[in-house]
Amino acid sequence: MKLARLCAAAGLDCGGSDAEVTGFAIDNRKVAPGTVFGAFQGTQVNGEDFIPAAIEAGAIAVVARPEATVEGAVHIAEPEPRRAFARLASRYFTPVPEHIVAVTGTNGKTSTVEMTRQIWRMTGERAASIGTLGVTTPDESVSTGLTTPDIVTFLSNLSGLAREGVTHVAYEASSHGLSQFRNEGIPVEAAAFTNFSRDHLDYHADMEDYFAAKMRLFDEVVSDGATAVVWMGSGESGWNARVVDHAGKRGLTVMTVGEQGSDIRLTSRAPTQLGQVLTVEHDGQERKITLPLIGAYQVSNALCAAGLALATGTSASGVWDAVSRLQPVRGRLERAVISPSGAPVYIDYAHTPDALEAAIAALRPHVTGRLITVFGAGGDRDHGKRAPMGEAAAKASDVVIVTDDNPRGETAADIRAAVLEGAPRAREIGGRREAIKAAIAEAGAEDIVLVAGKGHETGQIIGSGENMRVLPFDDVEVARECAAEIAGERA
């Protein structure tokens, strides 16, 4: 495709160049002849430093700030080069699936996009999801990835899925991805907002800056006339009501969901041994739904997913039937094993105070003995959430074991000490495997063990930069191995 044609479609000036475009890259090592190179200033690396190398490798155009020096290729000069690059790339990576929805919020994004995919699949659609778990395709295969991949990977994935016959895609829109324009240029039919609480303040200046990044999804990214699905549970802090205001000002169709929802109203919820029974009012009808998942926040995720499916034209009867058959999402209150004593062991990705509190609250109605919580905090991330995480665990757990998560470039003992400030009576066991084994060994038949923080992750990150190592570590597999070891020791 000619560069001039792409630029015209994206509303950009490339000087009428008739060069043939063969691809896009933001890594100069991936540049081939005919590539359009995106040179962006980052927090640690300045992509403008690699412009000469990209041109030498065959880049025919460079999208960069007007102040950047570009010699030997077309300089597409834009004050916000990330956005311009995304607009240009989106005209190249076509087609894309007909129905695309996005999910943002602090917690619940992964579960909501995966549940949306499941609902579509169970109603006969060719559906996929993109997010923390990677790309999950209609045949359930998964390729790992970031919550929001870079714009080139994201758009090429969408185009590839469309060429494979996928018609419906749900993706996670993280605050990082939104602030870095990694979701631009595609038609987004509906978007959901789950909840909002402290996270990523190592990246965002404050909570308002973090919230503003989330709001880009509704203010700028979704298509005109799209639907905004907003969770409105009891006791919302006010952030979700502000989302409704943003959607209203943009002229979006607003669908509120939850105990305070006007479109999908949750009127009752009763826990059962393996799930919960919901009473939901929708479109003038009251429905009893048996959700085969435990926890209040799983209800939020499932009903937001239902809203997204309804917003894309899926029939109400099909949606509610599918909700009653939803399967657990990897690493989200996933039951890994039953201990030798009979205690279930759950794995959850909770890595913020609110998420940890929600995971504990989800399990509490099912506990007749003690709730034993094992968790840690990640290194090189928001330090301010560590003590509050300890407080959240100590407040609602009977036994708390503080261990290592992903220490990264920090000293693991220092991270644990910060967490213990919020949970001074907690037990400290640095080795994560040892901590998990200790919790399982201690659990009795009436107890439940929660291992939080890493969820679906299959590695533990030690060190940073050139010294970074990723050691194999899967909480689910480790819990199963520990349970087997304990059984053998007691035999």
ZIMOKA-V447506 format. One record per run of one state. SS is the DSSP state (2 for helix, 1 for strand, 0 for the rest). FROM is the first residue (numbers start at 1). LEN is the number of residues. If there is no record, write none. Layout:
BEGIN
SS,FROM,LEN + SS,FROM,LEN
END
This chain:
BEGIN
0,1,1 + 1,2,1 + 2,3,8 + 0,11,9 + 1,20,1 + 0,21,2 + 1,23,3 + 0,26,2 + 2,28,3 + 0,31,4 + 1,35,4 + 0,39,2 + 1,41,1 + 0,42,4 + 1,46,1 + 2,47,10 + 0,57,4 + 1,61,4 + 0,65,9 + 1,74,4 + 0,78,3 + 2,81,12 + 0,93,6 + 1,99,6 + 0,105,4 + 2,109,14 + 0,123,4 + 1,127,5 + 0,132,2 + 1,134,3 + 0,137,5 + 1,142,2 + 0,144,7 + 2,151,13 + 0,164,4 + 1,168,5 + 0,173,2 + 2,175,5 + 0,180,10 + 1,190,4 + 0,194,13 + 2,207,15 + 0,222,5 + 1,227,5 + 0,232,7 + 2,239,12 + 0,251,2 + 1,253,6 + 0,259,5 + 1,264,8 + 0,272,4 + 1,276,7 + 0,283,2 + 1,285,7 + 0,292,4 + 2,296,16 + 0,312,4 + 2,316,8 + 0,324,10 + 1,334,5 + 0,339,5 + 1,344,5 + 0,349,4 + 2,353,12 + 0,365,6 + 1,371,5 + 0,376,7 + 2,383,14 + 0,397,2 + 1,399,4 + 0,403,5 + 1,408,1 + 0,409,3 + 2,412,9 + 0,421,6 + 1,427,2 + 0,429,3 + 2,432,11 + 0,443,5 + 1,448,5 + 0,453,6 + 1,459,4 + 0,463,2 + 2,465,3 + 0,468,1 + 1,469,4 + 0,473,2 + 2,475,16 + 0,491,1
END
